[in-house]
C-alpha cells in the first residue's frame, strides 16, 4: 500500500486541532459568493484517496463526519447523535434526518461501505492504516440506524479516529468514479463547477440542518468559490483588494496583512517543521553517530525562526493541539547545538576532510541531497540554505532540491532519491504516524525513511491497545524514542495566519467548518 504521499501533507488530518474564527468588520448579510484562495489544485476528489492537504480542504465543504470536535477538542455529535465505546469497537447511532446532495437518505449501510471500502486492500487507499486501523471492519443495521466499527484488538483511539472520516453517500457509494471530479456528500455545499487549476464553485444546500452543534445552512452564502492561487503574494493582494474573502498565510505577506486595517486575523497552529534522515543501509545517515553529528551542527532555534520568519514556537511533540495525550516529548531528547562535538564525532566515524574540504570515507563523499517543498513559502527554502551552510562548516556537502507537493510524494515513495527531507506533519492522533515510522520500507511500505527503531515499535505495540493515561504515557515515550535515536529532528511548531475580508468563518488547522461561513457588510 502506497501511503507515503499522505505524509507529504498530513495536516489534512488536523480536523480536530487548534483553530479559530477569522472575522472582519461588519454584520452578516444574506446571499452572495464567498471566495477563498487555495494554494494548488486538489486533484481527484474521492475522500478515500485524498492525501494532499488542499484536497481535504476542498472536501471539507461537501462531506460530513460521524463525529466532530469543538474548538477545545471535545468530541461532539455530527452524523452520529450518540455512541457506545468499547476497547475494540464503537457503535454509532445515526441521525435519521440526513440526506445526500442527490436527495437520497443517508443510510447506516452507506457509512459502513465507506469504512470497508477504505480498509479493503484492493482499494489501495493511501489513508488506510493512517485514518483508521488497517484491519477495521464496519457493520451496519439500517433498521436500528446503527453502525459498528470494530478492530481485531483494542485500539486506544477508536472513537477519535471517526472524526476524520468523510462519508460519501448516494450513487457514489457503489461507483467511486462519480466523485473523481465531483462531490456526493451530506455536507452543506455541493460542487457545481470545476475548472482544474483555476477554480471550484459550490452551491449551498439550504435543506442542510444536521451540522455539528446544530449548524444549518439558513444563513450561508449562495455560493463558495475556491480559487487556485499558488502565489501567496498574489493572494494577499487579492484579499486586500476585496477580490477574495479569505486565505491562509505562511510567508512574509503575513506581516503585511496583520498591519492592514479591515483584515480579520486569527493565528492558528499548523503542524510541525522538521526533517528526516534516510536510513537505508547505503546511506551515511544509516549511522546514528552521523545523524547526531549533523543535528548538533545546526542551531535548531535559529533554524526554526528562519523557516517560519519568526512566527513559530518551540517544538514539543508530533501531534497537533489539542493533543489526546498532552506532554512535551522533545525537551531533553534532541542533541543540542555543539559544532565541536559534531566535528569530533564525524572524525571518529571515519569521515575525514578531503582536498576540497568535503569529508570522505572509503572513497565516498559525505554529500546530503536535501529535499523540501516549494509551496510552503520562502521560509522553507531559506531554512534549507541555512542547513546547507551549517553543514558546509563541518565538511558536509549539501545539494538542495526544491519540489512541488506531488513530486515530493514521488521522491518519498518511488525514487527514494534523497538523504534529508523537510517534511511537515499535522496529525491529530499518534496512531496516524505508526505506518510511516515503522514497518515495511518504501516502496513496499509506508516507512519512507527506512526507520528501524526497536524501542519505538515496542512502546507502540503496548500503547495501541491501552486507553487512558497509561496508554498516553507510552505514546509520549514512543515519540521521545524517535528523537533519542535522531530518526527525525523536530525544529518548530508552525503557526498560520488565517486572514479574511468581508466574511467570517471557522477553521481547524486548514479545514473548514463549512456551515460557519458568513458574508458581512462593511468588509
VEXPANU-854431 format. One record per residue (C-alpha): residue number from 1; z, x, y. Coordinates in steps of 0.05 Angstrom, whole numbers. Layout:
N
{resi=NUM&pz=Z&px=X&py=Y} .
...
***
This chain:
523
{resi=1&pz=0&px=0&py=0} .
{resi=2&pz=-20&px=27&py=68} .
{resi=3&pz=39&px=16&py=113} .
{resi=4&pz=36&px=76&py=159} .
{resi=5&pz=-7&px=41&py=210} .
{resi=6&pz=52&px=-5&py=223} .
{resi=7&pz=96&px=52&py=244} .
{resi=8&pz=47&px=71&py=299} .
{resi=9&pz=74&px=12&py=337} .
{resi=10&pz=138&px=-11&py=304} .
{resi=11&pz=160&px=-42&py=370} .
{resi=12&pz=122&px=-101&py=342} .
{resi=13&pz=184&px=-117&py=301} .
{resi=14&pz=230&px=-118&py=360} .
{resi=15&pz=234&px=-193&py=370} .
{resi=16&pz=309&px=-191&py=367} .
{resi=17&pz=322&px=-133&py=412} .
{resi=18&pz=348&px=-129&py=483} .
{resi=19&pz=304&px=-165&py=532} .
{resi=20&pz=307&px=-207&py=593} .
{resi=21&pz=275&px=-251&py=644} .
{resi=22&pz=221&px=-227&py=691} .
{resi=23&pz=223&px=-272&py=752} .
{resi=24&pz=192&px=-274&py=820} .
{resi=25&pz=209&px=-316&py=881} .
{resi=26&pz=192&px=-390&py=886} .
{resi=27&pz=202&px=-455&py=849} .
{resi=28&pz=167&px=-475&py=785} .
{resi=29&pz=101&px=-512&py=792} .
{resi=30&pz=62&px=-554&py=742} .
{resi=31&pz=-5&px=-536&py=710} .
{resi=32&pz=-46&px=-474&py=727} .
{resi=33&pz=-60&px=-410&py=690} .
{resi=34&pz=-13&px=-354&py=673} .
{resi=35&pz=-48&px=-286&py=667} .
{resi=36&pz=-15&px=-226&py=633} .
{resi=37&pz=-42&px=-156&py=623} .
{resi=38&pz=-43&px=-126&py=553} .
{resi=39&pz=-60&px=-53&py=542} .
{resi=40&pz=-110&px=-58&py=485} .
{resi=41&pz=-150&px=-107&py=444} .
{resi=42&pz=-106&px=-138&py=389} .
{resi=43&pz=-159&px=-136&py=335} .
{resi=44&pz=-151&px=-180&py=273} .
{resi=45&pz=-101&px=-237&py=288} .
{resi=46&pz=-74&px=-251&py=218} .
{resi=47&pz=2&px=-243&py=223} .
{resi=48&pz=4&px=-213&py=152} .
{resi=49&pz=-40&px=-157&py=176} .
{resi=50&pz=-11&px=-147&py=246} .
{resi=51&pz=10&px=-75&py=253} .
{resi=52&pz=-1&px=-59&py=326} .
{resi=53&pz=50&px=-80&py=379} .
{resi=54&pz=-5&px=-111&py=422} .
{resi=55&pz=-27&px=-153&py=362} .
{resi=56&pz=42&px=-182&py=353} .
{resi=57&pz=49&px=-192&py=428} .
{resi=58&pz=-12&px=-237&py=425} .
{resi=59&pz=11&px=-272&py=361} .
{resi=60&pz=78&px=-289&py=393} .
{resi=61&pz=44&px=-342&py=435} .
{resi=62&pz=19&px=-383&py=376} .
{resi=63&pz=68&px=-374&py=319} .
{resi=64&pz=139&px=-394&py=306} .
{resi=65&pz=190&px=-362&py=260} .
{resi=66&pz=242&px=-392&py=214} .
{resi=67&pz=299&px=-369&py=258} .
{resi=68&pz=301&px=-336&py=326} .
{resi=69&pz=353&px=-298&py=366} .
{resi=70&pz=388&px=-306&py=432} .
{resi=71&pz=386&px=-252&py=484} .
{resi=72&pz=452&px=-225&py=456} .
{resi=73&pz=423&px=-221&py=386} .
{resi=74&pz=455&px=-282&py=355} .
{resi=75&pz=413&px=-317&py=301} .
{resi=76&pz=394&px=-387&py=325} .
{resi=77&pz=352&px=-444&py=294} .
{resi=78&pz=277&px=-446&py=302} .
{resi=79&pz=232&px=-477&py=249} .
{resi=80&pz=293&px=-480&py=205} .
{resi=81&pz=351&px=-523&py=230} .
{resi=82&pz=403&px=-493&py=183} .
{resi=83&pz=410&px=-443&py=127} .
{resi=84&pz=454&px=-422&py=69} .
{resi=85&pz=460&px=-347&py=57} .
{resi=86&pz=478&px=-312&py=-8} .
{resi=87&pz=473&px=-237&py=-22} .
{resi=88&pz=406&px=-243&py=-57} .
{resi=89&pz=377&px=-306&py=-27} .
{resi=90&pz=376&px=-352&py=34} .
{resi=91&pz=357&px=-425&py=33} .
{resi=92&pz=329&px=-455&py=97} .
{resi=93&pz=327&px=-530&py=113} .
{resi=94&pz=265&px=-542&py=155} .
{resi=95&pz=257&px=-587&py=215} .
{resi=96&pz=217&px=-649&py=200} .
{resi=97&pz=180&px=-658&py=266} .
{resi=98&pz=139&px=-594&py=267} .
{resi=99&pz=63&px=-597&py=269} .
{resi=100&pz=9&px=-544&py=266} .
{resi=101&pz=-42&px=-533&py=320} .
{resi=102&pz=-93&px=-573&py=279} .
{resi=103&pz=-46&px=-633&py=277} .
{resi=104&pz=-23&px=-626&py=205} .
{resi=105&pz=51&px=-627&py=190} .
{resi=106&pz=85&px=-561&py=173} .
{resi=107&pz=109&px=-565&py=101} .
{resi=108&pz=162&px=-523&py=66} .
{resi=109&pz=107&px=-502&py=17} .
{resi=110&pz=68&px=-472&py=76} .
{resi=111&pz=127&px=-427&py=93} .
{resi=112&pz=134&px=-405&py=21} .
{resi=113&pz=60&px=-390&py=16} .
{resi=114&pz=66&px=-345&py=78} .
{resi=115&pz=120&px=-303&py=46} .
{resi=116&pz=88&px=-299&py=-22} .
{resi=117&pz=21&px=-280&py=9} .
{resi=118&pz=54&px=-223&py=47} .
{resi=119&pz=91&px=-196&py=-14} .
{resi=120&pz=32&px=-203&py=-62} .
{resi=121&pz=9&px=-131&py=-76} .
{resi=122&pz=-63&px=-156&py=-79} .
{resi=123&pz=-59&px=-176&py=-6} .
{resi=124&pz=-44&px=-104&py=14} .
{resi=125&pz=-5&px=-129&py=74} .
{resi=126&pz=18&px=-68&py=115} .
{resi=127&pz=83&px=-103&py=133} .
{resi=128&pz=104&px=-117&py=62} .
{resi=129&pz=167&px=-77&py=48} .
{resi=130&pz=177&px=-70&py=123} .
{resi=131&pz=188&px=-140&py=149} .
{resi=132&pz=214&px=-164&py=82} .
{resi=133&pz=232&px=-131&py=16} .
{resi=134&pz=171&px=-118&py=-26} .
{resi=135&pz=199&px=-160&py=-83} .
{resi=136&pz=218&px=-221&py=-42} .
{resi=137&pz=196&px=-287&py=-71} .
{resi=138&pz=194&px=-355&py=-37} .
{resi=139&pz=202&px=-424&py=-69} .
{resi=140&pz=194&px=-490&py=-33} .
{resi=141&pz=219&px=-561&py=-44} .
{resi=142&pz=176&px=-606&py=1} .
{resi=143&pz=216&px=-668&py=-18} .
{resi=144&pz=281&px=-635&py=5} .
{resi=145&pz=248&px=-597&py=61} .
{resi=146&pz=277&px=-531&py=38} .
{resi=147&pz=251&px=-460&py=28} .
{resi=148&pz=289&px=-408&py=-11} .
{resi=149&pz=275&px=-333&py=-3} .
{resi=150&pz=303&px=-290&py=-58} .
{resi=151&pz=305&px=-217&py=-78} .
{resi=152&pz=317&px=-184&py=-145} .
{resi=153&pz=381&px=-153&py=-120} .
{resi=154&pz=426&px=-163&py=-59} .
{resi=155&pz=393&px=-149&py=8} .
{resi=156&pz=441&px=-139&py=66} .
{resi=157&pz=395&px=-167&py=120} .
{resi=158&pz=362&px=-224&py=82} .
{resi=159&pz=375&px=-275&py=139} .
{resi=160&pz=359&px=-228&py=196} .
{resi=161&pz=291&px=-210&py=167} .
{resi=162&pz=268&px=-282&py=174} .
{resi=163&pz=267&px=-278&py=250} .
{resi=164&pz=208&px=-231&py=244} .
{resi=165&pz=161&px=-274&py=202} .
{resi=166&pz=106&px=-311&py=239} .
{resi=167&pz=89&px=-374&py=199} .
{resi=168&pz=16&px=-392&py=190} .
{resi=169&pz=2&px=-466&py=178} .
{resi=170&pz=-57&px=-514&py=170} .
{resi=171&pz=-120&px=-495&py=132} .
{resi=172&pz=-109&px=-421&py=145} .
{resi=173&pz=-52&px=-421&py=95} .
{resi=174&pz=-105&px=-422&py=40} .
{resi=175&pz=-161&px=-388&py=78} .
{resi=176&pz=-137&px=-329&py=118} .
{resi=177&pz=-207&px=-313&py=142} .
{resi=178&pz=-199&px=-371&py=191} .
{resi=179&pz=-149&px=-332&py=232} .
{resi=180&pz=-183&px=-265&py=236} .
{resi=181&pz=-202&px=-283&py=308} .
{resi=182&pz=-166&px=-350&py=318} .
{resi=183&pz=-95&px=-378&py=311} .
{resi=184&pz=-66&px=-432&py=266} .
{resi=185&pz=8&px=-437&py=280} .
{resi=186&pz=62&px=-485&py=303} .
{resi=187&pz=75&px=-449&py=369} .
{resi=188&pz=65&px=-478&py=439} .
{resi=189&pz=-2&px=-444&py=450} .
{resi=190&pz=-68&px=-444&py=411} .
{resi=191&pz=-124&px=-394&py=422} .
{resi=192&pz=-184&px=-428&py=454} .
{resi=193&pz=-227&px=-368&py=473} .
{resi=194&pz=-231&px=-295&py=454} .
{resi=195&pz=-274&px=-241&py=485} .
{resi=196&pz=-254&px=-177&py=448} .
{resi=197&pz=-239&px=-120&py=495} .
{resi=198&pz=-234&px=-167&py=555} .
{resi=199&pz=-190&px=-228&py=549} .
{resi=200&pz=-157&px=-280&py=504} .
{resi=201&pz=-146&px=-351&py=530} .
{resi=202&pz=-95&px=-400&py=502} .
{resi=203&pz=-87&px=-474&py=518} .
{resi=204&pz=-20&px=-508&py=517} .
{resi=205&pz=4&px=-557&py=463} .
{resi=206&pz=41&px=-610&py=504} .
{resi=207&pz=68&px=-641&py=440} .
{resi=208&pz=109&px=-578&py=425} .
{resi=209&pz=182&px=-597&py=424} .
{resi=210&pz=215&px=-555&py=370} .
{resi=211&pz=226&px=-487&py=403} .
{resi=212&pz=289&px=-446&py=396} .
{resi=213&pz=346&px=-473&py=438} .
{resi=214&pz=310&px=-539&py=448} .
{resi=215&pz=249&px=-508&py=484} .
{resi=216&pz=190&px=-554&py=496} .
{resi=217&pz=120&px=-548&py=527} .
{resi=218&pz=131&px=-601&py=581} .
{resi=219&pz=135&px=-551&py=639} .
{resi=220&pz=88&px=-498&py=614} .
{resi=221&pz=24&px=-478&py=650} .
{resi=222&pz=-42&px=-508&py=624} .
{resi=223&pz=-68&px=-441&py=601} .
{resi=224&pz=-49&px=-369&py=586} .
{resi=225&pz=-98&px=-313&py=594} .
{resi=226&pz=-83&px=-246&py=563} .
{resi=227&pz=-127&px=-196&py=599} .
{resi=228&pz=-142&px=-129&py=567} .
{resi=229&pz=-127&px=-75&py=619} .
{resi=230&pz=-119&px=-6&py=587} .
{resi=231&pz=-106&px=30&py=652} .
{resi=232&pz=-35&px=18&py=677} .
{resi=233&pz=-51&px=35&py=750} .
{resi=234&pz=-107&px=-17&py=749} .
{resi=235&pz=-60&px=-69&py=721} .
{resi=236&pz=-7&px=-53&py=774} .
{resi=237&pz=-59&px=-62&py=828} .
{resi=238&pz=-79&px=-130&py=798} .
{resi=239&pz=-6&px=-151&py=797} .
{resi=240&pz=7&px=-133&py=869} .
{resi=241&pz=-57&px=-170&py=889} .
{resi=242&pz=-34&px=-231&py=851} .
{resi=243&pz=-94&px=-230&py=803} .
{resi=244&pz=-47&px=-226&py=744} .
{resi=245&pz=24&px=-253&py=737} .
{resi=246&pz=57&px=-202&py=692} .
{resi=247&pz=55&px=-135&py=656} .
{resi=248&pz=98&px=-82&py=623} .
{resi=249&pz=101&px=-15&py=659} .
{resi=250&pz=118&px=51&py=626} .
{resi=251&pz=88&px=104&py=672} .
{resi=252&pz=92&px=127&py=744} .
{resi=253&pz=69&px=59&py=772} .
{resi=254&pz=137&px=34&py=753} .
{resi=255&pz=169&px=64&py=815} .
{resi=256&pz=114&px=34&py=859} .
{resi=257&pz=125&px=-36&py=831} .
{resi=258&pz=200&px=-31&py=836} .
{resi=259&pz=192&px=-17&py=910} .
{resi=260&pz=142&px=-73&py=923} .
{resi=261&pz=170&px=-137&py=954} .
{resi=262&pz=155&px=-201&py=917} .
{resi=263&pz=152&px=-169&py=849} .
{resi=264&pz=200&px=-195&py=795} .
{resi=265&pz=233&px=-138&py=757} .
{resi=266&pz=271&px=-130&py=692} .
{resi=267&pz=288&px=-66&py=656} .
{resi=268&pz=290&px=-74&py=580} .
{resi=269&pz=297&px=-28&py=520} .
{resi=270&pz=231&px=-9&py=489} .
{resi=271&pz=241&px=34&py=427} .
{resi=272&pz=254&px=108&py=418} .
{resi=273&pz=215&px=170&py=438} .
{resi=274&pz=218&px=220&py=381} .
{resi=275&pz=177&px=267&py=338} .
{resi=276&pz=170&px=280&py=264} .
{resi=277&pz=154&px=344&py=226} .
{resi=278&pz=103&px=343&py=169} .
{resi=279&pz=140&px=368&py=108} .
{resi=280&pz=82&px=377&py=60} .
{resi=281&pz=90&px=438&py=15} .
{resi=282&pz=33&px=474&py=50} .
{resi=283&pz=64&px=465&py=120} .
{resi=284&pz=110&px=515&py=156} .
{resi=285&pz=157&px=457&py=172} .
{resi=286&pz=169&px=445&py=98} .
{resi=287&pz=223&px=498&py=110} .
{resi=288&pz=285&px=466&py=143} .
{resi=289&pz=300&px=533&py=177} .
{resi=290&pz=234&px=528&py=214} .
{resi=291&pz=246&px=455&py=233} .
{resi=292&pz=315&px=473&py=260} .
{resi=293&pz=288&px=532&py=299} .
{resi=294&pz=232&px=492&py=330} .
{resi=295&pz=282&px=439&py=351} .
{resi=296&pz=331&px=490&py=380} .
{resi=297&pz=275&px=518&py=424} .
{resi=298&pz=270&px=452&py=462} .
{resi=299&pz=317&px=425&py=515} .
{resi=300&pz=316&px=353&py=489} .
{resi=301&pz=349&px=325&py=552} .
{resi=302&pz=294&px=354&py=595} .
{resi=303&pz=241&px=331&py=546} .
{resi=304&pz=268&px=260&py=549} .
{resi=305&pz=265&px=260&py=624} .
{resi=306&pz=194&px=286&py=623} .
{resi=307&pz=170&px=235&py=572} .
{resi=308&pz=199&px=176&py=610} .
{resi=309&pz=193&px=201&py=682} .
{resi=310&pz=269&px=199&py=685} .
{resi=311&pz=275&px=126&py=663} .
{resi=312&pz=302&px=136&py=593} .
{resi=313&pz=371&px=141&py=563} .
{resi=314&pz=401&px=190&py=513} .
{resi=315&pz=381&px=172&py=442} .
{resi=316&pz=437&px=144&py=399} .
{resi=317&pz=401&px=114&py=338} .
{resi=318&pz=337&px=89&py=308} .
{resi=319&pz=348&px=14&py=312} .
{resi=320&pz=338&px=-25&py=376} .
{resi=321&pz=391&px=-66&py=412} .
{resi=322&pz=429&px=-108&py=396} .
{resi=323&pz=438&px=-69&py=332} .
{resi=324&pz=463&px=-104&py=270} .
{resi=325&pz=503&px=-41&py=257} .
{resi=326&pz=529&px=-14&py=323} .
{resi=327&pz=543&px=60&py=329} .
{resi=328&pz=518&px=128&py=351} .
{resi=329&pz=483&px=164&py=295} .
{resi=330&pz=454&px=221&py=337} .
{resi=331&pz=511&px=257&py=372} .
{resi=332&pz=532&px=319&py=333} .
{resi=333&pz=475&px=314&py=284} .
{resi=334&pz=416&px=344&py=322} .
{resi=335&pz=411&px=420&py=333} .
{resi=336&pz=430&px=440&py=404} .
{resi=337&pz=386&px=477&py=453} .
{resi=338&pz=391&px=552&py=436} .
{resi=339&pz=328&px=594&py=445} .
{resi=340&pz=362&px=658&py=420} .
{resi=341&pz=384&px=624&py=356} .
{resi=342&pz=314&px=595&py=347} .
{resi=343&pz=282&px=664&py=354} .
{resi=344&pz=331&px=696&py=305} .
{resi=345&pz=320&px=640&py=254} .
{resi=346&pz=245&px=650&py=255} .
{resi=347&pz=254&px=724&py=247} .
{resi=348&pz=300&px=713&py=187} .
{resi=349&pz=250&px=664&py=157} .
{resi=350&pz=197&px=719&py=157} .
{resi=351&pz=156&px=696&py=216} .
{resi=352&pz=140&px=760&py=255} .
{resi=353&pz=104&px=766&py=322} .
{resi=354&pz=30&px=783&py=316} .
{resi=355&pz=-13&px=824&py=364} .
{resi=356&pz=-24&px=764&py=409} .
{resi=357&pz=49&px=742&py=407} .
{resi=358&pz=39&px=686&py=357} .
{resi=359&pz=83&px=692&py=295} .
{resi=360&pz=51&px=706&py=228} .
{resi=361&pz=76&px=703&py=156} .
{resi=362&pz=35&px=722&py=95} .
{resi=363&pz=-26&px=724&py=139} .
{resi=364&pz=-16&px=653&py=165} .
{resi=365&pz=-4&px=639&py=239} .
{resi=366&pz=54&px=595&py=259} .
{resi=367&pz=10&px=541&py=290} .
{resi=368&pz=30&px=469&py=302} .
{resi=369&pz=-21&px=413&py=310} .
{resi=370&pz=17&px=364&py=355} .
{resi=371&pz=-9&px=292&py=356} .
{resi=372&pz=10&px=238&py=406} .
{resi=373&pz=-18&px=173&py=432} .
{resi=374&pz=-53&px=169&py=499} .
{resi=375&pz=-39&px=95&py=512} .
{resi=376&pz=36&px=103&py=528} .
{resi=377&pz=29&px=132&py=597} .
{resi=378&pz=22&px=203&py=625} .
{resi=379&pz=95&px=219&py=608} .
{resi=380&pz=78&px=227&py=534} .
{resi=381&pz=23&px=277&py=549} .
{resi=382&pz=70&px=314&py=596} .
{resi=383&pz=122&px=316&py=541} .
{resi=384&pz=71&px=346&py=493} .
{resi=385&pz=54&px=400&py=543} .
{resi=386&pz=129&px=413&py=553} .
{resi=387&pz=139&px=423&py=478} .
{resi=388&pz=78&px=469&py=473} .
{resi=389&pz=105&px=512&py=529} .
{resi=390&pz=175&px=516&py=498} .
{resi=391&pz=146&px=537&py=431} .
{resi=392&pz=100&px=588&py=462} .
{resi=393&pz=161&px=625&py=487} .
{resi=394&pz=185&px=635&py=415} .
{resi=395&pz=117&px=655&py=388} .
{resi=396&pz=91&px=588&py=363} .
{resi=397&pz=20&px=566&py=376} .
{resi=398&pz=13&px=492&py=392} .
{resi=399&pz=-53&px=453&py=390} .
{resi=400&pz=-46&px=387&py=428} .
{resi=401&pz=-86&px=326&py=405} .
{resi=402&pz=-81&px=261&py=443} .
{resi=403&pz=-109&px=200&py=406} .
{resi=404&pz=-111&px=124&py=414} .
{resi=405&pz=-67&px=79&py=371} .
{resi=406&pz=-119&px=65&py=317} .
{resi=407&pz=-135&px=139&py=310} .
{resi=408&pz=-60&px=154&py=304} .
{resi=409&pz=-56&px=107&py=245} .
{resi=410&pz=-114&px=144&py=213} .
{resi=411&pz=-80&px=211&py=225} .
{resi=412&pz=-16&px=186&py=193} .
{resi=413&pz=-46&px=154&py=132} .
{resi=414&pz=-114&px=183&py=116} .
{resi=415&pz=-129&px=251&py=146} .
{resi=416&pz=-57&px=277&py=149} .
{resi=417&pz=-84&px=328&py=199} .
{resi=418&pz=-21&px=341&py=238} .
{resi=419&pz=42&px=383&py=237} .
{resi=420&pz=84&px=348&py=290} .
{resi=421&pz=74&px=277&py=314} .
{resi=422&pz=106&px=240&py=372} .
{resi=423&pz=118&px=170&py=345} .
{resi=424&pz=155&px=114&py=380} .
{resi=425&pz=197&px=69&py=336} .
{resi=426&pz=221&px=-1&py=352} .
{resi=427&pz=254&px=-35&py=293} .
{resi=428&pz=309&px=-87&py=290} .
{resi=429&pz=335&px=-72&py=220} .
{resi=430&pz=347&px=-4&py=187} .
{resi=431&pz=314&px=-30&py=124} .
{resi=432&pz=247&px=-32&py=160} .
{resi=433&pz=245&px=44&py=161} .
{resi=434&pz=260&px=59&py=89} .
{resi=435&pz=188&px=56&py=64} .
{resi=436&pz=167&px=105&py=118} .
{resi=437&pz=224&px=155&py=110} .
{resi=438&pz=226&px=159&py=34} .
{resi=439&pz=186&px=143&py=-29} .
{resi=440&pz=113&px=160&py=-45} .
{resi=441&pz=79&px=204&py=7} .
{resi=442&pz=16&px=186&py=44} .
{resi=443&pz=-38&px=169&py=29} .
{resi=444&pz=-9&px=138&py=-35} .
{resi=445&pz=52&px=110&py=1} .
{resi=446&pz=82&px=98&py=69} .
{resi=447&pz=121&px=164&py=72} .
{resi=448&pz=73&px=195&py=122} .
{resi=449&pz=116&px=257&py=138} .
{resi=450&pz=129&px=273&py=64} .
{resi=451&pz=204&px=268&py=72} .
{resi=452&pz=249&px=282&py=12} .
{resi=453&pz=320&px=273&py=38} .
{resi=454&pz=363&px=260&py=-23} .
{resi=455&pz=425&px=245&py=18} .
{resi=456&pz=387&px=192&py=58} .
{resi=457&pz=359&px=160&py=-5} .
{resi=458&pz=428&px=157&py=-38} .
{resi=459&pz=460&px=125&py=22} .
{resi=460&pz=404&px=74&py=30} .
{resi=461&pz=409&px=55&py=-44} .
{resi=462&pz=483&px=40&py=-35} .
{resi=463&pz=475&px=5&py=33} .
{resi=464&pz=418&px=-41&py=15} .
{resi=465&pz=459&px=-89&py=-27} .
{resi=466&pz=523&px=-83&py=13} .
{resi=467&pz=532&px=-133&py=70} .
{resi=468&pz=581&px=-128&py=128} .
{resi=469&pz=618&px=-69&py=157} .
{resi=470&pz=619&px=-30&py=91} .
{resi=471&pz=543&px=-32&py=88} .
{resi=472&pz=535&px=-16&py=161} .
{resi=473&pz=577&px=46&py=153} .
{resi=474&pz=528&px=71&py=101} .
{resi=475&pz=467&px=53&py=142} .
{resi=476&pz=494&px=93&py=200} .
{resi=477&pz=508&px=152&py=155} .
{resi=478&pz=438&px=149&py=127} .
{resi=479&pz=408&px=156&py=197} .
{resi=480&pz=452&px=216&py=212} .
{resi=481&pz=430&px=248&py=146} .
{resi=482&pz=358&px=248&py=173} .
{resi=483&pz=379&px=284&py=236} .
{resi=484&pz=424&px=333&py=198} .
{resi=485&pz=362&px=354&py=158} .
{resi=486&pz=318&px=355&py=220} .
{resi=487&pz=269&px=307&py=187} .
{resi=488&pz=256&px=275&py=255} .
{resi=489&pz=283&px=290&py=324} .
{resi=490&pz=308&px=233&py=367} .
{resi=491&pz=294&px=250&py=440} .
{resi=492&pz=304&px=190&py=484} .
{resi=493&pz=315&px=115&py=485} .
{resi=494&pz=257&px=87&py=525} .
{resi=495&pz=261&px=30&py=575} .
{resi=496&pz=204&px=-10&py=604} .
{resi=497&pz=196&px=-49&py=669} .
{resi=498&pz=173&px=-120&py=657} .
{resi=499&pz=143&px=-140&py=724} .
{resi=500&pz=120&px=-208&py=748} .
{resi=501&pz=89&px=-242&py=808} .
{resi=502&pz=83&px=-317&py=817} .
{resi=503&pz=115&px=-331&py=750} .
{resi=504&pz=177&px=-326&py=707} .
{resi=505&pz=180&px=-312&py=633} .
{resi=506&pz=227&px=-286&py=580} .
{resi=507&pz=211&px=-228&py=533} .
{resi=508&pz=245&px=-188&py=479} .
{resi=509&pz=221&px=-116&py=471} .
{resi=510&pz=148&px=-133&py=486} .
{resi=511&pz=145&px=-201&py=450} .
{resi=512&pz=144&px=-267&py=488} .
{resi=513&pz=189&px=-327&py=484} .
{resi=514&pz=125&px=-368&py=491} .
{resi=515&pz=158&px=-432&py=516} .
{resi=516&pz=192&px=-395&py=573} .
{resi=517&pz=132&px=-385&py=619} .
{resi=518&pz=133&px=-419&py=687} .
{resi=519&pz=87&px=-410&py=747} .
{resi=520&pz=122&px=-410&py=814} .
{resi=521&pz=107&px=-426&py=886} .
{resi=522&pz=112&px=-371&py=938} .
{resi=523&pz=100&px=-316&py=887} .
***
